[in-house]
Each structure stands twice: as C-alpha cells, then as structure tokens.
C-alpha cells in the first residue's frame, strides 16, 4: 500500500520491504521542531489499521502511551529498585521482592507490560489458589501486581491498570489454636521452671504479638498504674552484611492501631516486679558484658531474645506439659478468646489486640461468638416472661 509517513497530526500505515506493516501516529515535535512518531509493526494490514485508529482515539483523549518493549519482569525490577526500596521498611521490601521473584516473574515476566491482560493475572491467581497457596499470599500477589502497575501508569508506560478488574480469591477460614483453661494452667506451671517464664506470662496476659513483646522496654510499663504501652515491634529482615542470613530490628507499628495501652492484672504486675529483680541480679553478675538497652525480655547478657529461640523454648514446654504442638501466636489467640468468653465487647478486644478493624476481630474469633450469644440469652432469661399467674389473680 502507499506510504503516508509525512502527515503531521495524523496516523498512517505502510508496508515494509519484508512484508510487515508499520502503523504510526504523529505525537508532536521534539526540541528541534522535528516531528515525533509512535510506531508499531504488525503482520497484517488489518492489525496495523486497527492499532492506528485506536491510537488516534487515545491520543485525542489524552490517554495514549508510547509503545515500548519493556516486559513485566523488567518493569517489576525498575519498580522495586527505584520506587519501593528507597521508600518502605526493609520487611516490606523483602515481601514485595519475594512475591515478584517467586510468583509474578515465572509466569508473567516475559509478557510485555503493555500487552498484559486481566485474564492472565486472574488465571495466575486462580492457579495459585488451587495449588493450596494461602489466601493471604494470593492477595499479596494481587496487591503487588496492582501497585507496580499503578506506578507504570504514572510513568506513562500503560494507560490502565489491568489488576483493577481481577477478582480477589475467596478467603478460606483458617483454624486457630487456643489453649483450654486447664492447658493454660498446666503450661504456666511448667513454664515457671524456664528462665524466660515472664515472656510466656506476658504473651498470655496481654495478647501482644511476639515481635511487640521482644521490643518491649521497661519505659513502656507503668507498674504503679498497671498498664503497658505498645509502641514498637521487632521484625526479621535479611542480613546484607555478616555471617547470619537474617537479623532482628526494632521498628514502629505499621498503623496507628498498633499503638495501644493494655491494662494488666495485679498478678502480672507482681510477676514483672519479680522479674525486674532477677534481671538486676543478672546485670550485676555480668558486669561490663551486660548490654543494657532497657529491654524487658532479654538473654542473660541483656541482649534481645530472637523469635526463633523463644519459639524453640515454647515447643519444649509444650512437650513437657503434654499439650499438642502449636505456635506462639496461639497465646495471643487464647488471650482474646478468654476475653470474649468473659463477655468483653469485641470492640474492646479489637483495641487491646491492635486490630485494624473490628471485622478482623469478629472474623478471627467467630468460633467464640456462638457461646457468647448463648451466655447473653441466659442473662435475659425470664425477663420477657409474664408474671406468675398467682400474682395476677385478684
């Protein structure tokens, strides 16, 4: 067909000597006043004409993007390095990097970012869900893709986010482990023999996350008024230097809900005072080798206890108490369950746990609510009944 390359402000299609068709759209002029074109090559004239017409419509609407050969994998690398790494916490960066490397790149990495389709991402999420991957991880895959593509729109690589129309996987209820009252008593009886008994007492008596416990300092505790202020937490991040692959760091909560005040019982106050004395004796015994950072839960030398070591101790104590194996988080679940069973309002439980919304609390502890409802019914039993017939006579 006839070449129409030199018509500023319009689009044209022409055939090359090798038989391929080139569609081009005039998109303005450069600094030297020379016309600039956006071009794409197609096997058929029909495809070229279709792209040209669509490009002209988008150009007039102000949503046209210049064609690029950048793949989704290449864009993910750019996004991670330039937009994510300098602006987020180390743990968040690791999460994004892990998701892109293990889940997004293997299946969709070779697809050009401008050719990526909703159906491709939806298919990937469906496959991941069907393979047994946790709902939370599948949601993170979608969130990562959506966030990366949102930035691609700002960088004018694409004009729409195909992840916006992907359907989230249906969450499947995850069973939680909760100690019975007898198991609580047996566990704490056995835990008293361990040097770090106070750690387990605090987890069971406050519902704190393990990371929050390990970052807790004496300055966060008011023993006179009986409360603990949660202001920080520990996370495990990759160690770029040194022999260990990972190390623990202290950071502030991700959201404002993480900051909270937790009342504690008189018994827990007494236990903390007892631990304070024992810790002082250890500090005097170690002398200059003791690292006093004001932490509550420490090694004998005052250093921060690792989550892994605390979990190992926990599992040994479970075996000794003949309690089925579970994780440290079950102590937090047990705390919340006991509160709800005692009739504490879910909103109060939400605030004590630091949940982002009451919906999270209700969904997590839905197993308790039927019993709570039954207790409520028992309390109003008889209130709606009429007075005894004998009292009504005469």
N, C-alpha and C positions, 0 to 999 in steps of 0.2 A: 504494500500500500504506500501511498505518497507520504513523505516525511513532512511533519508540521512542527518543526522544532522552534521556530522563531516567532512565536505569537505570544508576547508578554501578557500575563494576567489570565492566560487560558491553559488548557491542558491539551495534550496531543498524544498520539500513538504512532509508532513507526516500527518497521521491521528491519532487523539487522541482517547482515550477510549470512550469518549462521542459522537464520530461520526463526530466531526468537523475536518476540515483540517487546518493545520498550514503551512503557507508559510514563509520561512525565507531566508535572504540574508546576507552573510558574509560581514561586513563593516569595518573590520580592527581589531586591538587589543587594549586592554586597557593598563593602565600604568604598569600592572603586566605581560604583554605579553599574556594575555588570550584573546581568540577570542571573538569579539563582533558581535551580530546578530541583524538585524531589523526583526521583526516578525509581521504577521497579521493573524487573524483567519477568516475562511470562512465556509459557509455551504456546499459548493460543491468543489470537487477536481478541476473542470474546472476553477472556480473563483480563486482558490489558485494558480494554474499553470499560469494563465494569469497575476496575480499580480506579481508573482515571475519573469516571463520573462520581464515584463515591468520595474520592479525594477532593474534588472540586466542591462538593456539598459541604464536607467537613471544614474545608479551608474558609468558605464563606461564613460558616457558623463559628469559626474561631477555635475548632477542636482538632484541627489537622495536626498530625505529628509526622516528622520526617522519618522515612523508612530507615531501619537500622538492622544490622545482622547480629546485634548483641543477643546472646542466649540468656535463658532464665538463670542458668548457673553463673554466668559471668556477671549478671546484674546482682545476684544474691551476694557474690563476693564483694562487689563495689559497695553495696548497701551495708553489709556487715562492717567493712573496714572504715568507710567514710561517715556513715550516719549512726550506726549502732555503737560500736566500740568506744568512741570518744564521749558518748552521752548517757550511758547506762551503767549500772552496777556490774561488777565482774561476773556475778552469778547469772544475771540476766543475759549478758553477752554469751556466756557459756551455753545457756539454754537455747538461744537463737542459733548459735553456731552448730550445736548438736542436732537440732531439728533439720537445718538446711543440709548438713552433711549426710545424715543418716536416712532422711525421709524424702526431702524435696528434690535434691540433685539427682539421685539414682534414677528416678522415674521421669522427671520433667526437666532436668538440667539441659538437655540438648535441644529443647524446643526454644525457638526464638521468642523473646519476651513479647513481641508484638503479635505473635501467632498463637500465644497461649489461649486456651479456651476453657470456659467454665466446666464443660463436660470432662475435660482431662483432670482437672483438680478434684472434681466430685468423684470421679472414678477412683482416684488415688486414695481419697479419704474412705470411701466405701471398702476398698480392698484392705486398708489398714485396720479398719474396724472389724471386718470379717476374720482377719488373721488373729484376733484376740488382743490387739493392742488396746491399752487402757483408754477410756473415753477422754480423760484429761489430756493424754498425749496427742490424740487425734485432734482435739480442739486447739492444741498448741501448734500443730501443723497448719491448720487453717489460719490461725491468728498470725503466724509468721509470714505466710504467703500474702495475706491481706495487707499487712503492714509494709512489707517490701514493695508490693505493687502500688500502694498508696504513694510511696516516695517516688516511684517511677513515673507516676502522673505528674508530680511536682517538677520532675526533671524533664518533662515533655517527651518521655520515651513512649508512653501509651496515653490514650485519652479516656480509658475507662478501666475500672478495677473488676476483673472477671471473678474475683473471690467474693464480691458483694452478693452474688446470686447463688453461692454454694450453700447447700443445706447442712446445718450442723448435725453431727451424729447424735442419735438419741441416747442420752445418758443411761447407763445401766446402774442400778443401785449397788453400791459397794458395801458388803457387810463389814461392820466394825466389831472390834473385840472389846468387851467390857468385863471387868472383874465383878464377881458376885461379892456381897458383903463379907462372906466367910473367906473368900480368896484375898480380899483386901487385908483383912486382919492377919491371915497366915503369911501373906507376902511381907507385910511390915514387921512381923515378928522375926522372920528370917533376915530381913534387910537390916535390922538393928545390929547384926553381927558384922556388917560391912562398914568399912571406913567411910564410905560415901552415902550412908543411910539418909543423910539430910537431903541429898539430891532427889531421892525417890519420895521422901516425905513431902518435899516442896511440889513435885510434879503432881502427886496425888491430892495435895491440899490446896492447889491454886489453879490447876488446869493450864499452866503455862506450857508453851511449846518448848521442846528440848533446847533449841537454839536460844530462846529467851532466857531459860534457866542458866545456861552456861555463860551468858553475857551479864547476868545479874551481879550488881555490886552492892556493898553494904550501904552506900549512899542512897540506894533506891528503896531501902527498907526503913520504915518507921516502926520500931518495936514498941514505942510508947503508945501510939495510936492504933497499932495493929493493922498495917496495910503495906502493900508492895506496889511500887510504881514500875510498870514495864515500859522501858524507853529504848531498848536495843535488843539485838539478837545476833547470833553467830551463824555464819554460812560457810560451807566448804567450797573452796574455789581451787582451780588449777594453780600449781606452783611453777611459775616460769623459771625460777632460779632455785637451786638447792637440790638435795638428793630425793626428797619426798615429792610425790606426784601432786599432792594436794596440801592445802593448809587452811586453817580456820581464821576467819576475820570477823570483827565486830562491826555491825552497821545498824543504822536506824531502821525502824519499821518501814515497809513499802507504802503503807497507807496510814491515815490518821487513826483508823480503828485499832491499829497495832499499839498505839499509846493508850494505856489504861491503868486504872488503880484497882487492885484486888485486895479486898479485906481478908485478913487471916484470923484463924481461931487463936484462942489463948494458949491452947496446947502447942500450936505451931510456933507461937512467939517464944514459949519456953524452950522448945527444941532448938530454935535459932540461937537463943542466948547460950544454950549448952554448946552448940557447935562453934559459936564465937570464941568461947573459952578454949576449946580443943584446938582451934585454928591458931590461936595466940600461942599456945604451948608449942605447936609445930614450928611456928615462925621463930620463936626464941631458940628452939633446938637447931634449926638450920642456919641461923645466923645470917651472914652476908650472902649465902647461896639462895636465900629465900627471895622470890620475886613478888613483892607486894604491890599488886595493881588494884587492890580493893575488891577483888572478885570474891563471891560467896562460896561457890563450888570450885575447889582447886585441888591440885595434886599436893603431895607433902611439901613440895618446894614452892608452892604458891602459884604454879602455872595453871593456865586454863586446861580444863579436862576436855578431851576430844569426845565427840559424839560416839565414835566407834568404840572407844574404851568403856564409856558409860553403858552402851548397848550390850557389850560383852558381859559386863558385871550383871546387868539386868537379866540376861538369859541364864546365867549361872544361878542366880537367886530363884528364878522361876523353876529350874530343875530341882533345886533344893526344897522348894515349897510344894513341889509336885503339882504345879499349875501348867496347863497347856501352853506351848510356846506361842508368843505374840510379840509385838514390837512396843517400844517405849511410848508410842503415841496412844496406846491403849489406856495409859494412866490419865491422860487428858480426857479421853472419851469417858472413862469411869467417873471422873470429877463432874463432868457435865450431866451424865446420866443420873448420878445421885442427887444433884440439884433439882433436876426436873421431877424426879420421883418424890422429892420433898415438897413439891408444889411451887417452886420458884418460877416466876414468869419467864417464858422463853426470851423475852426482850432483855431481861436482866442477865440471863445466861449468855446471850449473844455478846453483850458488852463485856462481861467477865472474860470470855474466850477471845475477844478481839476479832470476831467475825465481821466481814464487810456488810452483811445484811442479815436480817432475821430469817430470811428464806434459807440461807445456808444452814443455820442452826436447826430449823424445822426439818429440812431435808435430811441432815446428818443424823438427827436423833428421833426420827419418825417412829422408831421401834418403842420409844418410851411413851409417846403421846397416848396410845390407847389406854395404858394403865393410869395415866394422869387423868384422863377423861372419866374413867371408872371411879377414881377417888373423888372427883368433883361431884359426880352423881350421888355417891354415898353421903356426901356432906349435906346435900339438899333434900335427902330422903325424908319424907314426912312433911316437908314444908308446904307441899301442894295438896296434901290430903285434907278433907273436911274434918271439922271437929267431930269427936266421937258422938255417936247417936245419943248416948246417955246424957251428954251435956246439952243436947238440943231439945230434950223433952221438957215440957212445961214452960 
